[in-house]
Each structure stands twice: as structure tokens, then as C-alpha cells.
């Protein structure tokens, strides 16, 4: 230590006020100070590396030192030391870089490089106040430094953050910078080795140079997203996925790309194999970390990707992000929106390519993650058209377990078909045993099979695909004869028109307000009756979901009981013809059968909320029939 008295300096730029902002307002997490100091150490080391390359004849002091960052701790003393063997600082540079708030040596260095037409994206610190975050947790800080030049002197910069600092010359200091932090009592847990390791792994796992914590190397995974994808092996991609996502499964596939416009982006995105939401672990959090020059800005950025892509894992790194000076939030959300747009578009393009070129891989992805894409259709208008093209459903055309796209569906549609038809049901067998599919199958008109509750939300929100409206096959007013004739010409004789009309009137009188209309239908083939939906928005499934939501919230039942329905009967069916025959001879039995027809149709439509009356009536019918 020099015998010369230390120089005392006052911080510039209204430092007391600015320091107060840094310490109390700028950063939300106290642990950020470690990230900032490690980033500064990386920058200083990168400056030396660049100097060695640019000035090949440079005479570097302590030239044999390794380019690494050393972090040591003394838990008992509550002390942390962060050391680099980088470019170091002179006396004047100490004053310029640490004595002035909002002046960053790294930023000045980067500006100098840009002015000379060079680029160096390995510099992290840009904002001038990251160093001062240490005063959130420190009683005092000492910075020992020695410039890289042979003709130099070691110095010690010290401050307790009260608005002043001291500089004194020291002897025996090696090249680079050594920061000694004396922690406040309430923050001495930061000196625990395990705590330090966890924080460095979280924020600084990908800095360019080795980080040693008490002699052990920490950052063992490289920032492979910055490499050319041709230089990264499949094994390296998988290893990085497990490291970054803390995953136990293998990635299903990945997207590695870089872009220069509208922003400079380096991204590596993964589609996992396992859907953790499907395992009942609750809603997944965003899994794409946002980095700026390899330093973590936010591990779970909320707006980087749309919410329906929350299953994606990986890294997005952009040197163009205008972060606020704490690096913890963005100044300009419009740039995050640009990132969102570019990344989402590229990921959707990858899904489209998988669907086209590797359909088996995409189909397996769809089985596990299709629900997220459906969610996107209902919430993301910007990307809705692309998402609709990625939907997959079983249909009356496909085999069980096989799916079709909407484009393929339309490619098979008859020339006169103007709509896309679908049916909702709990299973394929339930749909195909119901009355609604019969007329479509008889005319070879394809119907999509929807099994999940969200599917009807998808159809209602999307409304159409390639200008063809989505229409539920149980809707009233569908004119199938205008699309294609029936292929089955063997039909039973129907009731005469007068008898059919009289039967419809009889059923309407007996059922009263339970039905709004009773009519004969040519859409029915093998079933005696069905209910058609006049309200295309309020399907049976939608009604069930809304009632369930009302019960969950404890609100009033706004939907009421079972609504009046439009009942259609099949004038060719034996049961309907027999009913027409007994309505005058045995009105009581005919009434019971009419009521049973309605409840059977309600059950097929998913509208029967209380089957107890139907069961009792069934016994009454059996009793009357067995008495004969």
C-alpha cells in the first residue's frame, strides 16, 4: 500500500440523488448486483482480448494470466470478491468510469468500435450504473485495479456509497480488476457459496469467459444460439435444452435462427416432448429466456411470445434491446412487440414445414400440444389464419385416430359445398351413433369430429376458413340436397303428407312449451327424431359450459332450465309410422312415446340435464306394452 495519502473525490452528476435511486428504486431484486459485476468483468476481459487481437504487438502486463472471472467468498466475514484479468483501469479511467454515474466505459468502448467501422457484440454493460447496484447490499466496496499496459500503476478505489470515494495507489496488484464487497449484516447470506453459484448460473451461465467460484468452474454450457447451426451437433442441442429448460425429457424439435431486421435477433426455440399442463401440474409459465449479449434479462418474459406459446422453451438474444438502465424492464414495449411478431411468425412457419414435410412428427406434436394452438385461434387474431391451417381433426372421412387439416377437408368437398361442417361429441362412436351424421354420410359429405370443449369456441371465434363458414351439423336450415344427392336409394315409404302433418300437430300439443316447433324431416335416415339447433352460437356444448361456469362462480342461473327445442321426426321410420297409427286408438301411450322421443332426441343432442323423468316414463311405457 502506498504511503501517499488517499485522494478524496465527490461523485459527479448529483450522485447522492442518483445513488439513492439505484439503491432503492432501480432494481427490484437485490441479487442483480452479482449479475452486473460479473457482466462488467466479462466486458473488461473482452476488451483485453480485443486489444490483443487488434494490436498484435501489444506489450500486455501479466501476459500469462488466464482470461477468466474469479468469484470468491468468505461467509463468516460476509465478504465477496469478484476478479477479472481484463483490461484494468488507470487513475483517470477510475474517475471517469466509477466516479461519474451514467458513464459507462463499455459504452464508450463500443461507440469507439462503431466509429471505426468494427463490431463487438460481446460487450455487455452499456448503461453506466450497473456497478452501483452493489451498494444495495454493501457497507463498503473496494475496487483494486491495474491497467494492462506495462507502464502502469495499481490503484484502490473505495466508497461506502455516501456520495464520495477515495483513490490511492497500491503496489503488487495484478492486471485487471478486483472488487471486494463488504456486505451489510442483513445481506451476508449472499456470501454463501451455494447462493453465489445459483445466482451466477441463473444470470451469467453463458458469458464468454470461464467463471470460477471458489476455484470451481461454473458456466459449462456455451451460448450455442450465437453459433452457426451447422456448427452445433444434435447432442449439443439436446444438452442445451435440458440445461436451459431444466427438463427431463428430450426436445421434440427445435428452431435455430438469426435475423438482422427489424431487430438483430439470435434465437433457439424448442418444442418439448412432454406437455406438463397435461400432467396436471397447472398452467405453464413462459419458458423462453430473454438475453442481451448472453446476459439474462428475464427468465420468464410475459410479452415476448403470445400466451398460447407458453410451452415453448429456449433463448432469444437481441443486442438491439433498449433496456432501461437496470436491465430489468424494457423502455420501449413496441420493440418487444416486434420481437414477438418475428419469433411467433418464424415458429409458426416451422410448424407449417413440419406438417408438410414431416407429418408424423407434426401429428405427434399435435396430439400433445394441439390444445395450445386452439387456444391461439380463440385469443390471437393476428395469427389466427396461420393457426387455422395447423388445426387437425378426425372426420367422417378419416380412420379412427387419424386426422385431417382444414385445407385437405376443403379439397375433398363437393363443388356445391359452401360450408365446413362439424359435430361435437364425447367420442367418435358417440357422434357416429347419433342422428346428425346420417344425412351427411348418405350424401358423402365430410363432417369434422370435435371432442374437446374448446373446439366449439374455436369454431365460434374463427367463424370461417378460406371464406367457408364453420357450421355445426345439428344446425337448422342446412340444405344438403343442394350439395349432393343421397347415395342410398332404398328407403321405406314415408307417412302421407296429411298424416305426417297431423302427427306433428299431435306431438306439439302433447309436448306443449317443451318444443317450439315439430316438423317432418328428410335429413333423418335411421333415427326416428332429432333436435336441430336454431341458435348457431348457443350449441348444446356451449350451454353446458356456461352453466358450469355459473355454478362455479356461484352466480344466478341466467340460462334457466331446458329450453324449448325444434323437434324433427323421420316420417319413414317404423316407430314414427306406428306412433301415427296409435295416436287416436291409445292417446295415453302415444303421448308417453312422444315424450320419450323428445327426451331421446335431447340426450342425443346433449341437452338432457335430468334423465330421472325419462327413466320413470320408460318404465311406464314398458308397463303398458307388457300388459298387452
PyMOL commands that set and color helices and strands:
alter all, ss='L'
color gray80, all
select helices_A, chain A and resi 15-26+32-54+91-98+105-115+130-136+185-191+193-203+224-226+229-231+234-245+276-279+307-309+333-357+359-379+384-390+406-412+428-432+438-442+454-462+480-482+497-514+540-553+574-582+587-605+612-626
alter helices_A, ss='H'
color red, helices_A
select strands_A, chain A and resi 7-10+68-74+79-84+138-146+154-159+164-170+176-183+210-213+216-217+251-259+265-272+287-292+295-298+313-317+394-395+419-424+448-450+464-465+468-472+515-520+529-532+565-569
alter strands_A, ss='S'
color yellow, strands_A
deselect
rebuild
show_as cartoon
